[in-house]
Amino acid sequence: MIVVLALTGSSLFLLTHISNGMAHQSDQMYIEACRRNLSASGLIWVKRNATKIDELLSNEPRVLDTTDLQVPAGHINVSRGSGGDDSHEDKKLTIEVRCSKRKISLRAKTIVSLNGS
């Protein structure tokens, strides 16, 4: 009887350890998908507003509304990047995204050129 209890306890410990690992991997994949979604949304916003980007990004970064995306703790900031002085030859913007779930946080930065890609 004691052997059965010991085997049951060790098997429950092993299953708990495996399920915690699976939950962590699932959260990592979810956060990575959220990052891709936020980055794509920021890029679409930049492309749709390319003609009036100077007035939209006057002096400080533009914080985009992410409530409809339903990303936990999701943020998108669009700001002027390097090389974006007043010349229109190489105007670059920086899209910064942040998201987090439980103990996992992810930040990413994408630099976009308005005249090229």
C-alpha positions in Angstrom: 0.0 0.0 0.0 2.8 2.4 0.8 4.5 1.6 -2.5 1.3 2.5 -4.4 1.1 5.8 -2.6 4.7 6.6 -3.4 4.3 5.7 -7.1 1.1 7.8 -7.2 2.8 10.8 -5.6 5.8 10.6 -7.9 3.6 10.3 -11.0 1.5 13.3 -10.0 4.7 15.3 -9.4 6.0 14.3 -12.9 2.7 15.2 -14.6 2.6 18.6 -12.8 6.1 19.4 -13.9 5.3 18.5 -17.5 2.1 20.4 -17.6 3.8 23.5 -16.2 6.4 23.3 -19.0 3.6 23.0 -21.6 1.8 26.0 -20.1 4.9 28.1 -20.3 5.6 27.1 -23.9 2.0 27.9 -24.8 2.3 31.4 -23.2 5.6 32.0 -25.1 4.0 31.1 -28.4 0.9 33.2 -27.7 3.0 36.3 -26.8 5.0 35.8 -30.0 1.8 35.7 -32.0 0.6 38.9 -30.2 3.9 40.6 -31.1 3.5 39.8 -34.8 -0.1 41.0 -34.7 0.9 44.3 -33.0 3.8 44.9 -35.4 1.6 44.2 -38.4 -1.1 46.6 -37.1 1.5 49.3 -36.6 2.9 48.8 -40.1 -0.6 49.0 -41.6 -1.3 52.2 -39.6 2.0 53.7 -41.0 1.2 52.7 -44.6 -2.4 54.1 -44.4 -1.2 57.4 -42.9 2.0 57.8 -45.0 0.7 61.0 -46.7 0.0 62.8 -43.4 2.7 61.3 -41.2 4.4 64.6 -40.5 1.4 66.1 -38.8 0.5 62.9 -36.9 4.0 62.6 -35.5 4.7 66.2 -34.7 6.9 66.1 -31.7 6.2 63.0 -29.7 5.5 59.3 -30.4 2.0 58.3 -31.4 0.4 55.7 -29.1 -2.1 53.5 -31.0 -5.2 52.1 -29.5 -5.0 48.3 -29.1 -8.2 47.6 -27.3 -9.9 46.0 -30.3 -6.9 43.7 -30.8 -7.5 42.1 -27.3 -3.8 41.7 -26.7 -2.9 41.4 -23.0 -1.0 44.5 -22.0 -0.4 45.4 -25.6 1.1 48.7 -26.7 2.1 50.2 -30.0 4.2 53.3 -30.3 5.1 54.9 -33.6 7.9 57.5 -33.6 10.4 59.1 -35.9 13.4 57.0 -36.4 17.0 57.9 -37.4 17.4 59.7 -40.7 14.0 61.3 -40.4 15.1 65.0 -40.4 13.2 67.2 -42.8 14.5 65.5 -46.0 12.0 63.2 -47.7 14.8 61.0 -49.2 15.0 58.5 -46.4 12.2 59.1 -43.9 12.3 56.3 -41.3 9.8 55.5 -38.5 10.2 53.2 -35.5 7.3 50.9 -34.5 7.8 49.7 -30.9 5.5 47.0 -29.5 5.1 45.6 -26.0 3.0 42.8 -24.7 3.0 40.5 -21.7 1.2 37.5 -20.2 1.8 36.2 -16.7 5.6 36.3 -16.2 6.5 36.7 -19.9 7.1 40.1 -21.4 8.1 40.9 -24.9 9.3 44.1 -26.6 10.2 44.5 -30.2 11.2 47.4 -32.4 10.8 47.6 -36.2 12.3 50.4 -38.3 10.2 51.3 -41.4 11.2 53.4 -44.4 8.4 55.3 -45.9 10.0 55.7 -49.3 11.2 52.1 -49.8 9.7 49.2 -47.9 
